[in-house]
Amino acid sequence: MRPGRLLPALLLFLIALPALADSLAELRRKLERENNPIDRAKATAKLGDELIKQMSHRYREGAYTEGEQLLEEYLKAVRAAHRGLQGTGRDARRKPAGFKQLEIHLRKSARELERIAQHAPADSRDGLAQAQKEVESIRSDLLQDLMQRDAKPKSNI
């Protein structure tokens, strides 16, 4: 970026920063208000998108501690959404609402975490790599739920 464009870009970022914080706070409140596990999973996907975006900004700025805090919040929300979906006992193949949104979100997030890790300092990479593995594991569970076949009774013939 040319030096002449750096100042306007920085000013624009500083102006937009409170809006990003407000958006994040609103998404957090929305998630807290949701009681239905399906709606919580959908809200988690939206909150997760914003948390990943904020985390990426923090790592680019060199605010690694803040980035790691956002990563922990993100993982906590994803774990809770996954447990909530599992607790419904719902057949994800027949009624994919919530399962599908969370799986799609996790697919994008895993790629984004990998990108962030490539540009993070060495001491932060392990945490990001572990988070990416956990996200992939949860995504794999969701895919398995979404793709499961009906159990057919074995014939005695």
NUTORRO-184198 format. One record per atom (N, C-alpha, C): residue number from 1; residue in three letters; chain; x, y, z. Coordinates in nm, 3 decimals, m for minus. Layout:
N
num / residu / chaine / u / v / w
NUM / ALA / A / X / Y / Z
...
! end
This chain:
157
num / residu / chaine / u / v / w
1 / MET / A / 0.085 / m0.117 / 0.000
1 / MET / A / 0.000 / 0.000 / 0.000
1 / MET / A / 0.090 / 0.123 / 0.000
2 / ARG / A / 0.054 / 0.221 / m0.080
2 / ARG / A / 0.132 / 0.344 / m0.086
2 / ARG / A / 0.115 / 0.424 / 0.042
3 / PRO / A / 0.221 / 0.498 / 0.082
3 / PRO / A / 0.213 / 0.576 / 0.206
3 / PRO / A / 0.097 / 0.675 / 0.206
4 / GLY / A / 0.063 / 0.731 / 0.093
4 / GLY / A / m0.046 / 0.828 / 0.084
4 / GLY / A / m0.183 / 0.766 / 0.112
5 / ARG / A / m0.194 / 0.637 / 0.094
5 / ARG / A / m0.322 / 0.568 / 0.116
5 / ARG / A / m0.331 / 0.506 / 0.254
6 / LEU / A / m0.221 / 0.499 / 0.324
6 / LEU / A / m0.220 / 0.436 / 0.455
6 / LEU / A / m0.302 / 0.514 / 0.557
7 / LEU / A / m0.287 / 0.644 / 0.559
7 / LEU / A / m0.359 / 0.726 / 0.657
7 / LEU / A / m0.510 / 0.719 / 0.635
8 / PRO / A / m0.561 / 0.736 / 0.512
8 / PRO / A / m0.707 / 0.723 / 0.495
8 / PRO / A / m0.759 / 0.583 / 0.532
9 / ALA / A / m0.682 / 0.480 / 0.500
9 / ALA / A / m0.725 / 0.344 / 0.534
9 / ALA / A / m0.729 / 0.326 / 0.685
10 / LEU / A / m0.629 / 0.380 / 0.754
10 / LEU / A / m0.626 / 0.371 / 0.900
10 / LEU / A / m0.742 / 0.447 / 0.962
11 / LEU / A / m0.770 / 0.566 / 0.911
11 / LEU / A / m0.883 / 0.645 / 0.962
11 / LEU / A / m1.016 / 0.572 / 0.939
12 / LEU / A / m1.031 / 0.513 / 0.823
12 / LEU / A / m1.154 / 0.438 / 0.794
12 / LEU / A / m1.169 / 0.321 / 0.890
13 / PHE / A / m1.058 / 0.250 / 0.918
13 / PHE / A / m1.063 / 0.138 / 1.011
13 / PHE / A / m1.101 / 0.186 / 1.150
14 / LEU / A / m1.043 / 0.297 / 1.195
14 / LEU / A / m1.073 / 0.348 / 1.328
14 / LEU / A / m1.218 / 0.394 / 1.341
15 / ILE / A / m1.272 / 0.446 / 1.232
15 / ILE / A / m1.413 / 0.488 / 1.232
15 / ILE / A / m1.504 / 0.365 / 1.237
16 / ALA / A / m1.465 / 0.260 / 1.164
16 / ALA / A / m1.549 / 0.139 / 1.157
16 / ALA / A / m1.534 / 0.050 / 1.281
17 / LEU / A / m1.428 / 0.066 / 1.358
17 / LEU / A / m1.404 / m0.020 / 1.473
17 / LEU / A / m1.519 / m0.022 / 1.574
18 / PRO / A / m1.576 / 0.093 / 1.614
18 / PRO / A / m1.691 / 0.086 / 1.707
18 / PRO / A / m1.810 / 0.011 / 1.647
19 / ALA / A / m1.832 / 0.025 / 1.517
19 / ALA / A / m1.943 / m0.047 / 1.454
19 / ALA / A / m1.918 / m0.197 / 1.460
20 / LEU / A / m1.793 / m0.239 / 1.440
20 / LEU / A / m1.761 / m0.381 / 1.450
20 / LEU / A / m1.784 / m0.431 / 1.591
21 / ALA / A / m1.745 / m0.353 / 1.690
21 / ALA / A / m1.764 / m0.393 / 1.830
21 / ALA / A / m1.913 / m0.401 / 1.863
22 / ASP / A / m1.991 / m0.305 / 1.812
22 / ASP / A / m2.136 / m0.307 / 1.834
22 / ASP / A / m2.198 / m0.430 / 1.770
23 / SER / A / m2.153 / m0.462 / 1.651
23 / SER / A / m2.206 / m0.578 / 1.581
23 / SER / A / m2.175 / m0.705 / 1.659
24 / LEU / A / m2.052 / m0.714 / 1.709
24 / LEU / A / m2.012 / m0.831 / 1.787
24 / LEU / A / m2.093 / m0.841 / 1.916
25 / ALA / A / m2.113 / m0.729 / 1.983
25 / ALA / A / m2.192 / m0.728 / 2.107
25 / ALA / A / m2.337 / m0.769 / 2.079
26 / GLU / A / m2.393 / m0.723 / 1.969
26 / GLU / A / m2.531 / m0.758 / 1.934
26 / GLU / A / m2.543 / m0.907 / 1.903
27 / LEU / A / m2.445 / m0.961 / 1.832
27 / LEU / A / m2.447 / m1.105 / 1.801
27 / LEU / A / m2.433 / m1.188 / 1.928
28 / ARG / A / m2.352 / m1.142 / 2.021
28 / ARG / A / m2.338 / m1.213 / 2.150
28 / ARG / A / m2.471 / m1.212 / 2.225
29 / ARG / A / m2.538 / m1.096 / 2.228
29 / ARG / A / m2.668 / m1.087 / 2.297
29 / ARG / A / m2.771 / m1.178 / 2.231
30 / LYS / A / m2.770 / m1.182 / 2.098
30 / LYS / A / m2.865 / m1.266 / 2.026
30 / LYS / A / m2.843 / m1.413 / 2.060
31 / LEU / A / m2.717 / m1.454 / 2.067
31 / LEU / A / m2.687 / m1.593 / 2.102
31 / LEU / A / m2.734 / m1.625 / 2.243
32 / GLU / A / m2.714 / m1.534 / 2.335
32 / GLU / A / m2.756 / m1.556 / 2.475
32 / GLU / A / m2.907 / m1.568 / 2.487
33 / ARG / A / m2.980 / m1.497 / 2.402
33 / ARG / A / m3.127 / m1.499 / 2.408
33 / ARG / A / m3.187 / m1.627 / 2.352
34 / GLU / A / m3.115 / m1.693 / 2.263
34 / GLU / A / m3.169 / m1.813 / 2.198
34 / GLU / A / m3.171 / m1.931 / 2.293
35 / ASN / A / m3.284 / m2.001 / 2.297
35 / ASN / A / m3.298 / m2.121 / 2.380
35 / ASN / A / m3.302 / m2.248 / 2.296
36 / ASN / A / m3.354 / m2.237 / 2.176
36 / ASN / A / m3.366 / m2.351 / 2.087
36 / ASN / A / m3.227 / m2.386 / 2.032
37 / PRO / A / m3.183 / m2.512 / 2.045
37 / PRO / A / m3.049 / m2.551 / 1.997
37 / PRO / A / m3.028 / m2.526 / 1.848
38 / ILE / A / m3.133 / m2.540 / 1.769
38 / ILE / A / m3.121 / m2.516 / 1.624
38 / ILE / A / m3.093 / m2.368 / 1.598
39 / ASP / A / m3.170 / m2.282 / 1.663
39 / ASP / A / m3.150 / m2.138 / 1.648
39 / ASP / A / m3.017 / m2.093 / 1.708
40 / ARG / A / m2.975 / m2.159 / 1.815
40 / ARG / A / m2.844 / m2.129 / 1.875
40 / ARG / A / m2.731 / m2.163 / 1.778
41 / ALA / A / m2.744 / m2.275 / 1.707
41 / ALA / A / m2.642 / m2.314 / 1.610
41 / ALA / A / m2.634 / m2.212 / 1.497
42 / LYS / A / m2.750 / m2.165 / 1.450
42 / LYS / A / m2.751 / m2.063 / 1.345
42 / LYS / A / m2.690 / m1.933 / 1.394
43 / ALA / A / m2.724 / m1.894 / 1.516
43 / ALA / A / m2.668 / m1.771 / 1.575
43 / ALA / A / m2.518 / m1.787 / 1.598
44 / THR / A / m2.475 / m1.906 / 1.635
44 / THR / A / m2.332 / m1.931 / 1.655
44 / THR / A / m2.256 / m1.915 / 1.524
45 / ALA / A / m2.315 / m1.959 / 1.415
45 / ALA / A / m2.249 / m1.944 / 1.285
45 / ALA / A / m2.229 / m1.796 / 1.252
46 / LYS / A / m2.330 / m1.716 / 1.278
46 / LYS / A / m2.317 / m1.571 / 1.252
46 / LYS / A / m2.215 / m1.507 / 1.345
47 / LEU / A / m2.223 / m1.539 / 1.474
47 / LEU / A / m2.127 / m1.487 / 1.570
47 / LEU / A / m1.986 / m1.535 / 1.535
48 / GLY / A / m1.975 / m1.661 / 1.498
48 / GLY / A / m1.845 / m1.717 / 1.461
48 / GLY / A / m1.781 / m1.645 / 1.345
49 / ASP / A / m1.861 / m1.610 / 1.244
49 / ASP / A / m1.807 / m1.534 / 1.131
49 / ASP / A / m1.744 / m1.403 / 1.179
50 / GLU / A / m1.816 / m1.334 / 1.266
50 / GLU / A / m1.766 / m1.206 / 1.317
50 / GLU / A / m1.644 / m1.225 / 1.407
51 / LEU / A / m1.645 / m1.329 / 1.490
51 / LEU / A / m1.530 / m1.354 / 1.577
51 / LEU / A / m1.405 / m1.387 / 1.496
52 / ILE / A / m1.421 / m1.466 / 1.391
52 / ILE / A / m1.307 / m1.501 / 1.305
52 / ILE / A / m1.255 / m1.375 / 1.236
53 / LYS / A / m1.346 / m1.290 / 1.190
53 / LYS / A / m1.304 / m1.167 / 1.125
53 / LYS / A / m1.226 / m1.078 / 1.222
54 / GLN / A / m1.280 / m1.063 / 1.343
54 / GLN / A / m1.212 / m0.982 / 1.446
54 / GLN / A / m1.077 / m1.043 / 1.483
55 / MET / A / m1.073 / m1.175 / 1.495
55 / MET / A / m0.949 / m1.244 / 1.529
55 / MET / A / m0.843 / m1.219 / 1.423
56 / SER / A / m0.883 / m1.227 / 1.299
56 / SER / A / m0.792 / m1.202 / 1.188
56 / SER / A / m0.734 / m1.061 / 1.196
57 / HIS / A / m0.821 / m0.964 / 1.226
57 / HIS / A / m0.774 / m0.824 / 1.241
57 / HIS / A / m0.674 / m0.814 / 1.355
58 / ARG / A / m0.704 / m0.878 / 1.466
58 / ARG / A / m0.614 / m0.868 / 1.583
58 / ARG / A / m0.478 / m0.928 / 1.552
59 / TYR / A / m0.476 / m1.043 / 1.486
59 / TYR / A / m0.348 / m1.105 / 1.453
59 / TYR / A / m0.270 / m1.019 / 1.354
60 / ARG / A / m0.338 / m0.960 / 1.257
60 / ARG / A / m0.268 / m0.872 / 1.162
60 / ARG / A / m0.210 / m0.750 / 1.230
61 / GLU / A / m0.280 / m0.700 / 1.333
61 / GLU / A / m0.233 / m0.582 / 1.406
61 / GLU / A / m0.124 / m0.616 / 1.506
62 / GLY / A / m0.104 / m0.744 / 1.532
62 / GLY / A / m0.004 / m0.784 / 1.630
62 / GLY / A / m0.059 / m0.795 / 1.771
63 / ALA / A / m0.190 / m0.786 / 1.788
63 / ALA / A / m0.255 / m0.799 / 1.919
63 / ALA / A / m0.288 / m0.947 / 1.941
64 / TYR / A / m0.185 / m1.027 / 1.962
64 / TYR / A / m0.200 / m1.172 / 1.968
64 / TYR / A / m0.280 / m1.217 / 2.090
65 / THR / A / m0.264 / m1.152 / 2.202
65 / THR / A / m0.339 / m1.191 / 2.322
65 / THR / A / m0.488 / m1.173 / 2.300
66 / GLU / A / m0.527 / m1.061 / 2.241
66 / GLU / A / m0.668 / m1.037 / 2.211
66 / GLU / A / m0.719 / m1.139 / 2.109
67 / GLY / A / m0.635 / m1.171 / 2.011
67 / GLY / A / m0.672 / m1.270 / 1.911
67 / GLY / A / m0.695 / m1.406 / 1.974
68 / GLU / A / m0.610 / m1.443 / 2.069
68 / GLU / A / m0.625 / m1.572 / 2.137
68 / GLU / A / m0.751 / m1.574 / 2.223
69 / GLN / A / m0.786 / m1.461 / 2.283
69 / GLN / A / m0.910 / m1.453 / 2.362
69 / GLN / A / m1.032 / m1.471 / 2.272
70 / LEU / A / m1.028 / m1.410 / 2.156
70 / LEU / A / m1.138 / m1.426 / 2.060
70 / LEU / A / m1.146 / m1.571 / 2.012
71 / LEU / A / m1.031 / m1.635 / 1.994
71 / LEU / A / m1.027 / m1.775 / 1.952
71 / LEU / A / m1.091 / m1.864 / 2.058
72 / GLU / A / m1.061 / m1.840 / 2.184
72 / GLU / A / m1.121 / m1.918 / 2.292
72 / GLU / A / m1.272 / m1.898 / 2.298
73 / GLU / A / m1.317 / m1.774 / 2.283
73 / GLU / A / m1.461 / m1.747 / 2.283
73 / GLU / A / m1.527 / m1.820 / 2.166
74 / TYR / A / m1.462 / m1.817 / 2.052
74 / TYR / A / m1.514 / m1.883 / 1.933
74 / TYR / A / m1.528 / m2.034 / 1.956
75 / LEU / A / m1.421 / m2.096 / 2.006
75 / LEU / A / m1.425 / m2.240 / 2.029
75 / LEU / A / m1.530 / m2.278 / 2.132
76 / LYS / A / m1.544 / m2.198 / 2.235
76 / LYS / A / m1.645 / m2.224 / 2.338
76 / LYS / A / m1.786 / m2.221 / 2.277
77 / ALA / A / m1.812 / m2.123 / 2.191
77 / ALA / A / m1.944 / m2.111 / 2.127
77 / ALA / A / m1.970 / m2.228 / 2.033
78 / VAL / A / m1.869 / m2.268 / 1.957
78 / VAL / A / m1.885 / m2.378 / 1.861
78 / VAL / A / m1.909 / m2.510 / 1.936
79 / ARG / A / m1.833 / m2.532 / 2.042
79 / ARG / A / m1.853 / m2.655 / 2.122
79 / ARG / A / m1.995 / m2.661 / 2.177
80 / ALA / A / m2.042 / m2.549 / 2.231
80 / ALA / A / m2.176 / m2.544 / 2.290
80 / ALA / A / m2.283 / m2.569 / 2.184
81 / ALA / A / m2.266 / m2.510 / 2.067
81 / ALA / A / m2.363 / m2.531 / 1.959
81 / ALA / A / m2.365 / m2.677 / 1.916
82 / HIS / A / m2.248 / m2.736 / 1.905
82 / HIS / A / m2.239 / m2.877 / 1.866
82 / HIS / A / m2.306 / m2.967 / 1.969
83 / ARG / A / m2.276 / m2.944 / 2.096
83 / ARG / A / m2.339 / m3.024 / 2.203
83 / ARG / A / m2.492 / m3.006 / 2.200
84 / GLY / A / m2.536 / m2.883 / 2.178
84 / GLY / A / m2.679 / m2.857 / 2.173
84 / GLY / A / m2.747 / m2.931 / 2.060
85 / LEU / A / m2.684 / m2.933 / 1.943
85 / LEU / A / m2.741 / m3.006 / 1.830
85 / LEU / A / m2.744 / m3.156 / 1.858
86 / GLN / A / m2.638 / m3.208 / 1.916
86 / GLN / A / m2.635 / m3.351 / 1.949
86 / GLN / A / m2.742 / m3.385 / 2.052
87 / GLY / A / m2.767 / m3.295 / 2.144
87 / GLY / A / m2.865 / m3.319 / 2.249
87 / GLY / A / m3.009 / m3.320 / 2.202
88 / THR / A / m3.034 / m3.270 / 2.082
88 / THR / A / m3.171 / m3.268 / 2.032
88 / THR / A / m3.220 / m3.407 / 1.994
89 / GLY / A / m3.128 / m3.497 / 1.959
89 / GLY / A / m3.167 / m3.630 / 1.913
89 / GLY / A / m3.231 / m3.626 / 1.776
90 / ARG / A / m3.218 / m3.517 / 1.709
90 / ARG / A / m3.279 / m3.494 / 1.580
90 / ARG / A / m3.203 / m3.567 / 1.468
91 / ASP / A / m3.275 / m3.615 / 1.369
91 / ASP / A / m3.214 / m3.679 / 1.253
91 / ASP / A / m3.169 / m3.567 / 1.159
92 / ALA / A / m3.039 / m3.542 / 1.157
92 / ALA / A / m2.984 / m3.431 / 1.080
92 / ALA / A / m3.005 / m3.448 / 0.930
93 / ARG / A / m3.012 / m3.572 / 0.884
93 / ARG / A / m3.032 / m3.595 / 0.741
93 / ARG / A / m3.172 / m3.554 / 0.698
94 / ARG / A / m3.268 / m3.580 / 0.782
94 / ARG / A / m3.406 / m3.546 / 0.747
94 / ARG / A / m3.442 / m3.402 / 0.780
95 / LYS / A / m3.383 / m3.349 / 0.887
95 / LYS / A / m3.409 / m3.211 / 0.929
95 / LYS / A / m3.274 / m3.144 / 0.954
96 / PRO / A / m3.211 / m3.094 / 0.847
96 / PRO / A / m3.074 / m3.044 / 0.858
96 / PRO / A / m3.059 / m2.903 / 0.914
97 / ALA / A / m3.168 / m2.835 / 0.942
97 / ALA / A / m3.159 / m2.697 / 0.990
97 / ALA / A / m3.068 / m2.690 / 1.113
98 / GLY / A / m2.979 / m2.597 / 1.111
98 / GLY / A / m2.884 / m2.580 / 1.221
98 / GLY / A / m2.758 / m2.660 / 1.197
99 / PHE / A / m2.772 / m2.789 / 1.168
99 / PHE / A / m2.658 / m2.875 / 1.141
99 / PHE / A / m2.583 / m2.825 / 1.017
100 / LYS / A / m2.661 / m2.800 / 0.913
100 / LYS / A / m2.603 / m2.759 / 0.785
100 / LYS / A / m2.535 / m2.622 / 0.796
101 / GLN / A / m2.602 / m2.526 / 0.861
101 / GLN / A / m2.544 / m2.393 / 0.875
101 / GLN / A / m2.414 / m2.397 / 0.954
102 / LEU / A / m2.413 / m2.474 / 1.060
102 / LEU / A / m2.292 / m2.484 / 1.141
102 / LEU / A / m2.180 / m2.555 / 1.064
103 / GLU / A / m2.213 / m2.658 / 0.989
103 / GLU / A / m2.111 / m2.729 / 0.911
103 / GLU / A / m2.050 / m2.638 / 0.805
104 / ILE / A / m2.132 / m2.564 / 0.735
104 / ILE / A / m2.082 / m2.471 / 0.633
104 / ILE / A / m1.992 / m2.366 / 0.697
105 / HIS / A / m2.037 / m2.313 / 0.810
105 / HIS / A / m1.957 / m2.213 / 0.881
105 / HIS / A / m1.821 / m2.272 / 0.922
106 / LEU / A / m1.821 / m2.393 / 0.974
106 / LEU / A / m1.697 / m2.455 / 1.021
106 / LEU / A / m1.601 / m2.482 / 0.904
107 / ARG / A / m1.655 / m2.516 / 0.789
107 / ARG / A / m1.571 / m2.538 / 0.671
107 / ARG / A / m1.496 / m2.409 / 0.636
108 / LYS / A / m1.568 / m2.297 / 0.634
108 / LYS / A / m1.504 / m2.169 / 0.604
108 / LYS / A / m1.407 / m2.129 / 0.714
109 / SER / A / m1.445 / m2.153 / 0.837
109 / SER / A / m1.362 / m2.114 / 0.951
109 / SER / A / m1.231 / m2.191 / 0.954
110 / ALA / A / m1.235 / m2.318 / 0.920
110 / ALA / A / m1.112 / m2.398 / 0.920
110 / ALA / A / m1.012 / m2.342 / 0.821
111 / ARG / A / m1.061 / m2.302 / 0.704
111 / ARG / A / m0.971 / m2.241 / 0.604
111 / ARG / A / m0.916 / m2.108 / 0.655
112 / GLU / A / m1.001 / m2.029 / 0.719
112 / GLU / A / m0.959 / m1.900 / 0.770
112 / GLU / A / m0.858 / m1.915 / 0.883
113 / LEU / A / m0.879 / m2.012 / 0.971
113 / LEU / A / m0.783 / m2.037 / 1.079
113 / LEU / A / m0.648 / m2.079 / 1.023
114 / GLU / A / m0.650 / m2.157 / 0.917
114 / GLU / A / m0.525 / m2.197 / 0.853
114 / GLU / A / m0.453 / m2.074 / 0.796
115 / ARG / A / m0.528 / m1.985 / 0.733
115 / ARG / A / m0.470 / m1.864 / 0.676
115 / ARG / A / m0.411 / m1.776 / 0.786
116 / ILE / A / m0.483 / m1.761 / 0.896
116 / ILE / A / m0.436 / m1.679 / 1.009
116 / ILE / A / m0.308 / m1.740 / 1.066
117 / ALA / A / m0.304 / m1.872 / 1.079
117 / ALA / A / m0.188 / m1.941 / 1.137
117 / ALA / A / m0.063 / m1.921 / 1.051
118 / GLN / A / m0.080 / m1.913 / 0.921
118 / GLN / A / 0.035 / m1.894 / 0.833
118 / GLN / A / 0.105 / m1.761 / 0.858
119 / HIS / A / 0.029 / m1.661 / 0.903
119 / HIS / A / 0.086 / m1.528 / 0.924
119 / HIS / A / 0.108 / m1.495 / 1.071
120 / ALA / A / 0.078 / m1.589 / 1.158
120 / ALA / A / 0.093 / m1.567 / 1.302
120 / ALA / A / 0.236 / m1.600 / 1.345
121 / PRO / A / 0.279 / m1.544 / 1.457
121 / PRO / A / 0.412 / m1.579 / 1.508
121 / PRO / A / 0.416 / m1.726 / 1.551
122 / ALA / A / 0.534 / m1.780 / 1.558
122 / ALA / A / 0.552 / m1.924 / 1.586
122 / ALA / A / 0.485 / m1.968 / 1.715
123 / ASP / A / 0.489 / m1.886 / 1.820
123 / ASP / A / 0.431 / m1.928 / 1.947
123 / ASP / A / 0.279 / m1.929 / 1.946
124 / SER / A / 0.215 / m1.866 / 1.848
124 / SER / A / 0.069 / m1.868 / 1.838
124 / SER / A / 0.018 / m1.976 / 1.743
125 / ARG / A / 0.107 / m2.028 / 1.660
125 / ARG / A / 0.065 / m2.124 / 1.558
125 / ARG / A / 0.012 / m2.253 / 1.615
126 / ASP / A / 0.071 / m2.300 / 1.725
126 / ASP / A / 0.024 / m2.426 / 1.783
126 / ASP / A / m0.121 / m2.417 / 1.828
127 / GLY / A / m0.156 / m2.307 / 1.895
127 / GLY / A / m0.293 / m2.289 / 1.940
127 / GLY / A / m0.391 / m2.281 / 1.825
128 / LEU / A / m0.350 / m2.211 / 1.720
128 / LEU / A / m0.436 / m2.200 / 1.602
128 / LEU / A / m0.450 / m2.334 / 1.531
129 / ALA / A / m0.341 / m2.411 / 1.525
129 / ALA / A / m0.346 / m2.543 / 1.461
129 / ALA / A / m0.436 / m2.638 / 1.540
130 / GLN / A / m0.427 / m2.632 / 1.673
130 / GLN / A / m0.514 / m2.717 / 1.755
130 / GLN / A / m0.660 / m2.677 / 1.737
131 / ALA / A / m0.685 / m2.546 / 1.732
131 / ALA / A / m0.823 / m2.498 / 1.711
131 / ALA / A / m0.874 / m2.546 / 1.577
132 / GLN / A / m0.790 / m2.540 / 1.475
132 / GLN / A / m0.831 / m2.584 / 1.342
132 / GLN / A / m0.864 / m2.734 / 1.344
133 / LYS / A / m0.784 / m2.814 / 1.414
133 / LYS / A / m0.812 / m2.958 / 1.424
133 / LYS / A / m0.946 / m2.983 / 1.493
134 / GLU / A / m0.971 / m2.907 / 1.600
134 / GLU / A / m1.097 / m2.924 / 1.672
134 / GLU / A / m1.216 / m2.885 / 1.585
135 / VAL / A / m1.202 / m2.776 / 1.511
135 / VAL / A / m1.308 / m2.732 / 1.420
135 / VAL / A / m1.332 / m2.839 / 1.314
136 / GLU / A / m1.225 / m2.895 / 1.260
136 / GLU / A / m1.240 / m3.000 / 1.158
136 / GLU / A / m1.306 / m3.125 / 1.217
137 / SER / A / m1.273 / m3.158 / 1.342
137 / SER / A / m1.333 / m3.274 / 1.407
137 / SER / A / m1.484 / m3.254 / 1.427
138 / ILE / A / m1.523 / m3.137 / 1.473
138 / ILE / A / m1.666 / m3.108 / 1.492
138 / ILE / A / m1.737 / m3.109 / 1.358
139 / ARG / A / m1.672 / m3.051 / 1.257
139 / ARG / A / m1.730 / m3.049 / 1.122
139 / ARG / A / m1.748 / m3.192 / 1.071
140 / SER / A / m1.651 / m3.277 / 1.096
140 / SER / A / m1.660 / m3.416 / 1.054
140 / SER / A / m1.779 / m3.486 / 1.121
141 / ASP / A / m1.798 / m3.460 / 1.250
141 / ASP / A / m1.913 / m3.517 / 1.321
141 / ASP / A / m2.044 / m3.470 / 1.258
142 / LEU / A / m2.051 / m3.341 / 1.228
142 / LEU / A / m2.172 / m3.286 / 1.167
142 / LEU / A / m2.198 / m3.347 / 1.029
143 / LEU / A / m2.091 / m3.362 / 0.950
143 / LEU / A / m2.107 / m3.424 / 0.818
143 / LEU / A / m2.156 / m3.568 / 0.830
144 / GLN / A / m2.101 / m3.638 / 0.927
144 / GLN / A / m2.144 / m3.776 / 0.948
144 / GLN / A / m2.293 / m3.780 / 0.984
145 / ASP / A / m2.336 / m3.687 / 1.070
145 / ASP / A / m2.478 / m3.680 / 1.105
145 / ASP / A / m2.564 / m3.647 / 0.984
146 / LEU / A / m2.516 / m3.556 / 0.900
146 / LEU / A / m2.593 / m3.513 / 0.783
146 / LEU / A / m2.598 / m3.620 / 0.675
147 / MET / A / m2.496 / m3.704 / 0.667
147 / MET / A / m2.487 / m3.803 / 0.559
147 / MET / A / m2.524 / m3.945 / 0.600
148 / GLN / A / m2.560 / m3.964 / 0.724
148 / GLN / A / m2.588 / m4.101 / 0.771
148 / GLN / A / m2.701 / m4.165 / 0.691
149 / ARG / A / m2.690 / m4.291 / 0.676
149 / ARG / A / m2.794 / m4.369 / 0.608
149 / ARG / A / m2.887 / m4.428 / 0.712
150 / ASP / A / m3.012 / m4.449 / 0.671
150 / ASP / A / m3.106 / m4.518 / 0.760
150 / ASP / A / m3.057 / m4.661 / 0.782
151 / ALA / A / m3.066 / m4.703 / 0.905
151 / ALA / A / m3.028 / m4.840 / 0.937
151 / ALA / A / m3.138 / m4.934 / 0.887
152 / LYS / A / m3.100 / m5.023 / 0.797
152 / LYS / A / m3.197 / m5.118 / 0.743
152 / LYS / A / m3.185 / m5.248 / 0.821
153 / PRO / A / m3.298 / m5.303 / 0.860
153 / PRO / A / m3.292 / m5.431 / 0.932
153 / PRO / A / m3.240 / m5.540 / 0.840
154 / LYS / A / m3.156 / m5.627 / 0.895
154 / LYS / A / m3.101 / m5.737 / 0.814
154 / LYS / A / m3.209 / m5.843 / 0.794
155 / SER / A / m3.212 / m5.892 / 0.676
155 / SER / A / m3.309 / m5.995 / 0.640
155 / SER / A / m3.254 / m6.133 / 0.676
156 / ASN / A / m3.340 / m6.220 / 0.717
156 / ASN / A / m3.302 / m6.357 / 0.749
156 / ASN / A / m3.306 / m6.447 / 0.628
157 / ILE / A / m3.337 / m6.393 / 0.515
157 / ILE / A / m3.353 / m6.475 / 0.392
157 / ILE / A / m3.218 / m6.502 / 0.331
! end
